[in-house]
Every structure is written in C-alpha cells, then in structure tokens.
Amino acid sequence: MVSIGQMAIISMISHLFFIAITWHVMQTVNFDPLIRKGRLVEARILIMFIAIVIGTGVSRFFLDILAWSQNLSFIF
C-alpha cells in the first residue's frame, strides 16, 4: 500500500513539473500572429490546455520508463 501512495505522489509531482516546464517553454513562442484581436483570454486558455496535454504526455512517458525499469528486476 505504501508503494501505491508513493507512486501517486511521484505521479502528481511529475505531471505538475512537466506542465510547468511546458508552460514556461511555450511562453517563448510568439503566438501573436495566430491570435485574433480581442481574443487574448481565449488564446491564453488554449495555450494552457496545450501545455497540460504536452506536459502530461511527457510526464506519462517518464513515469512509464520508471515503472518499466523497476519491473526489469522480475526478468531474472
């Protein structure tokens, strides 16, 4: 049971970490030509959703690699 709780905390921290990194990186991209005038709030929400999707995907990849590497001990 402790292992499940530890993995839950690691997963939450990993997701938040990679979402924050993705958000920070996306701030360097110039989206201004793609945004209509007067639609800044909607554009920021869209960028936030894109950051969540990308960050969660990257986090899931690293969590899968972590789980697979822990399961390698069952081969031998």
N, C-alpha and C positions, 0 to 999 in steps of 0.2 A: 504494500500500500504506500509506503514511503516513496518508492521509486516512481509511482504514478504521480504523486504530488510534486516531486522534484521535476519530472518531465513537464508537468503543466506549467510550473513557474518558468522553467527554461524556455518553453514554447512562447509564453506570453512576452517575456523579455526579448526574445529573439524577434518576434513579429514587430513589437514596438520599435526596436532598434533599427531594423531594416526599413520600416516605414519612414522613420525619421531621417535616415540616410537618403532614401529615395526622394523624400520631400526636399531635403537640402540640395541634392543634385539637380532636381527639376527646377529649382529657383534660378539656376544659372542659365537655363534655356530661355530664349526670347520667344515667348508665345504671343507677343503683341500683334504681329500681323494676322494671327488667326482669330483674334478676339474682336467681336463687333462692338461698336461704341455703345456704352451704357450697359454692357453685359459683363462687367468686371467680376461681380459677385458670383455669377453662374460659372464663369471661367475658372475662378479660384476653387469652387466646389468640384468642378470637373477635374482639375489638376490634383486636388486632394484625393478624389476617388481613384485616379490613375496611380498615384503614389501608393495608396493602400493595396491596390491589385498587384503592382510590381513588387512592392516590399514584402507582401505576404507570400508571393511566389518564390522570391529569393530565400526568404526565411524557411519556407517549407522544404526547399532544396537542401539547405544546410542541415535542417533537422532530420531529413531523411538520410543524409550522409552520416550524421551522428548515430542514428539508430542502426543503420546497416553496419557501421564499424563496430558497434557494441555487439551485434549479433554474429560477427565473424568468429567469435570465440566458440560458437556452437559447431563449427565445422570440424574442429579437432577434438 
